[in-house]
Amino acid sequence: MADIGAALRARRGFALATVNLDHLVKIGEDPAFAASYAAQDIVVADGRPIVWLARLAGETIELLPGSDMIVPLCSFAQEAGVPIAIIGSTELALQDARAHLCAALPGLEVAYAHAPPMGFDPEGDTAAEVLRAVEASGAGLCFLALGAPKQEALAARGRSLAPSVGFASIGAGLDFLGGHQRRAPAWVRAIALEWLWRALSSPARLVPRYAKCFAILPALIWRTWRAK
């Protein structure tokens, strides 16, 4: 995290992704998503299975969900005198997230906010215009709440079209901040059952996703143990 503060002070762009099992599934299925991930400068663990696999490999890493990083990253930006940008979700959710952040960090400047329409293509011309607008706004840190794989693709593209901006892909983080989605209670997260909370809240959408995640676990455990 200290490296991010230094990058913000130097106005040196970066792309930060938060890896979880769902992303590993997508990486295996989608070469374009795998390429987007390869273009990220920083990848942190957004899921306990990632932390556990790292331990199996003899490495110690910290759990850093994207939602938990928003305020600390904004604090780094404020200390560096760098405005932020927020992209994703809906206009109302962005307004509420902005209000939450400015209340938590008085004086924080939100230089750019944009809620893309349905069908937003991170590789299209409109996305290029958005990235150039972020660069022109003076923002040094941009949160992307578009969901995978769109946010990681946009962050990777931003490395060339907005080279002074640090992009952080945070999924539903802005919706949580603004109260438009409810995150699992702290005690549920503490016992590593946030995935179950989310699955029960939207079973039709999330149960198939988590089934794929569990399906790849045995092979990941075996490969990690062999690599150790």
C-alpha positions in Angstrom: 0.0 0.0 0.0 2.9 2.3 0.6 3.9 1.9 -3.0 0.5 3.2 -4.0 1.0 6.4 -2.0 4.4 7.0 -3.6 2.8 6.4 -7.1 0.1 8.9 -6.4 2.5 11.5 -5.2 4.6 11.0 -8.3 1.5 11.0 -10.5 2.6 7.6 -11.8 -0.3 5.6 -13.1 -1.0 2.0 -12.2 -3.7 -0.7 -12.5 -4.8 -2.6 -9.4 -6.9 -5.7 -9.5 -8.5 -7.8 -6.7 -8.3 -11.5 -7.6 -10.7 -14.1 -6.4 -11.8 -17.5 -7.5 -14.4 -16.2 -9.9 -11.6 -14.2 -11.6 -9.5 -17.4 -11.9 -12.4 -19.1 -13.5 -12.7 -16.3 -16.0 -9.0 -16.2 -16.6 -9.1 -19.8 -17.6 -12.1 -19.4 -19.9 -11.4 -16.0 -21.5 -8.0 -15.2 -23.1 -8.9 -11.5 -23.3 -9.5 -11.4 -19.6 -6.3 -13.2 -18.9 -4.5 -10.6 -21.0 -6.2 -7.8 -19.0 -5.0 -9.4 -15.8 -1.4 -9.7 -17.1 -1.5 -6.0 -17.7 -2.2 -5.2 -14.1 0.6 -3.7 -12.0 -0.8 -4.7 -8.6 -2.9 -7.8 -7.8 -4.2 -8.3 -4.3 -6.3 -11.1 -2.7 -10.0 -10.5 -2.7 -11.0 -13.8 -1.2 -9.9 -16.2 1.5 -9.3 -19.1 -0.8 -6.6 -17.0 -2.5 -5.0 -16.4 0.9 -5.2 -20.1 1.8 -3.7 -21.2 -1.5 -0.8 -18.8 -1.0 -0.2 -20.2 2.5 -0.2 -23.7 1.0 2.5 -22.5 -1.4 4.5 -21.1 1.5 3.6 -17.5 1.0 1.9 -15.1 3.4 -0.4 -12.5 1.8 -3.0 -10.3 3.3 -6.7 -10.4 2.5 -7.6 -7.0 0.8 -11.1 -6.9 -0.6 -11.7 -4.1 -3.0 -14.5 -2.6 -0.9 -12.1 -2.4 2.1 -9.5 -0.5 0.2 -11.6 2.4 -1.0 -11.4 4.8 2.0 -7.7 4.0 2.7 -6.8 4.6 -1.0 -8.8 7.9 -0.9 -6.8 8.8 2.2 -3.5 8.3 0.3 -4.9 10.4 -2.5 -5.9 13.2 -0.2 -2.5 13.1 1.5 -0.8 13.4 -1.9 -3.1 16.3 -3.0 -4.6 14.2 -5.7 -8.3 14.3 -6.8 -10.1 11.0 -7.5 -12.5 9.8 -10.1 -15.3 7.2 -9.8 -16.7 5.2 -12.7 -19.5 2.6 -12.7 -22.8 1.6 -11.2 -25.6 4.3 -11.5 -25.7 8.1 -11.2 -27.5 7.9 -7.9 -25.1 5.3 -6.5 -22.2 7.5 -7.5 -23.7 10.5 -5.9 -24.3 8.6 -2.6 -20.8 7.1 -2.7 -19.3 10.5 -3.3 -21.2 11.9 -0.4 -20.0 9.1 1.8 -16.4 9.6 0.8 -16.4 13.3 1.3 -18.0 12.9 4.7 -15.4 10.4 5.7 -12.5 12.5 4.3 -13.4 16.2 4.4 -11.6 18.1 1.6 -11.4 15.1 -0.7 -11.9 16.2 -4.3 -13.9 14.1 -6.7 -12.9 15.5 -10.1 -14.8 13.1 -12.3 -17.8 10.7 -12.0 -19.4 8.7 -14.7 -22.0 5.9 -14.8 -21.7 4.2 -18.2 -24.9 3.0 -19.8 -25.8 -0.7 -20.3 -23.7 -2.4 -22.9 -20.6 -0.3 -22.2 -17.7 -1.7 -24.0 -14.3 -1.1 -22.4 -12.6 -1.6 -25.7 -14.9 0.9 -27.6 -14.5 4.5 -28.7 -16.7 5.7 -25.8 -14.4 4.0 -23.3 -11.5 5.8 -24.8 -13.3 9.1 -24.4 -14.0 8.3 -20.8 -10.4 7.5 -20.1 -9.2 10.7 -21.8 -11.7 12.7 -19.7 -10.4 11.1 -16.5 -6.8 12.1 -17.5 -8.0 15.7 -18.4 -9.9 16.0 -15.1 -6.7 16.0 -13.1 -7.7 12.9 -11.1 -4.8 10.7 -10.0 -6.8 7.8 -8.7 -9.8 6.3 -10.4 -12.1 3.6 -8.9 -13.7 1.3 -11.4 -17.0 -0.4 -10.3 -17.9 -2.1 -13.5 -17.5 -5.7 -12.5 -15.2 -8.3 -14.1 -14.1 -8.4 -16.8 -15.0 -4.9 -17.9 -13.3 -3.0 -15.1 -9.9 -4.9 -15.5 -10.0 -4.3 -19.3 -10.7 -0.6 -18.8 -7.9 -0.3 -16.2 -5.5 -2.1 -18.6 -6.4 0.3 -21.4 -6.1 3.3 -19.1 -2.4 2.6 -18.6 -1.8 4.0 -22.1 -4.7 6.5 -22.5 -4.5 7.9 -18.9 -0.9 7.3 -17.9 -0.9 9.6 -14.9 -3.9 7.8 -13.3 -4.0 4.9 -10.9 -6.9 2.6 -11.6 -8.4 0.4 -8.9 -11.0 -2.2 -9.8 -13.4 -2.6 -6.9 -16.5 -4.4 -8.1 -19.6 -3.5 -6.0 -17.5 -1.3 -3.7 -19.2 2.0 -4.6 -22.7 0.4 -4.2 -21.8 -0.7 -0.8 -20.5 2.7 0.2 -23.7 4.4 -1.1 -26.0 1.9 0.5 -27.3 0.5 -2.8 -26.1 -3.0 -2.0 -25.8 -4.5 1.5 -22.6 -6.2 2.3 -22.4 -9.2 4.6 -22.2 -8.4 8.3 -18.7 -8.3 9.8 -19.2 -11.5 11.7 -20.2 -13.4 8.5 -17.0 -12.1 6.8 -14.9 -13.1 9.8 -15.9 -16.7 9.4 -15.3 -16.7 5.7 -18.9 -17.1 4.7 -19.5 -13.9 2.7 -19.8 -15.9 -0.4 -22.7 -17.8 1.1 -24.4 -14.6 2.2 -24.1 -13.2 -1.4 -25.3 -16.5 -2.9 -28.4 -16.5 -0.8 -29.1 -12.9 -1.7 -29.1 -13.6 -5.4 -29.1 -17.4 -6.0 -30.1 -17.4 -9.7 -27.1 -15.2 -10.5 -24.5 -16.3 -8.0 -25.0 -20.0 -7.3 -23.8 -21.1 -10.8 -20.9 -18.7 -10.4 -19.8 -20.2 -7.1 -20.4 -23.7 -8.4 -17.7 -23.0 -11.0 -15.4 -21.6 -8.3 -15.7 -24.7 -6.2 -15.2 -26.9 -9.2 -11.7 -25.5 -9.9 -10.5 -25.7 -6.3 -9.3 -29.3 -6.2 -7.1 -28.7 -9.3 -5.8 -25.4 -7.8 -4.9 -27.1 -4.5 -3.1 -29.9 -6.3 -1.2 -27.5 -8.5 -0.3 -25.3 -5.6 0.9 -28.2 -3.5 3.0 -29.5 -6.4 4.5 -26.1 -7.1 5.5 -25.8 -3.4 
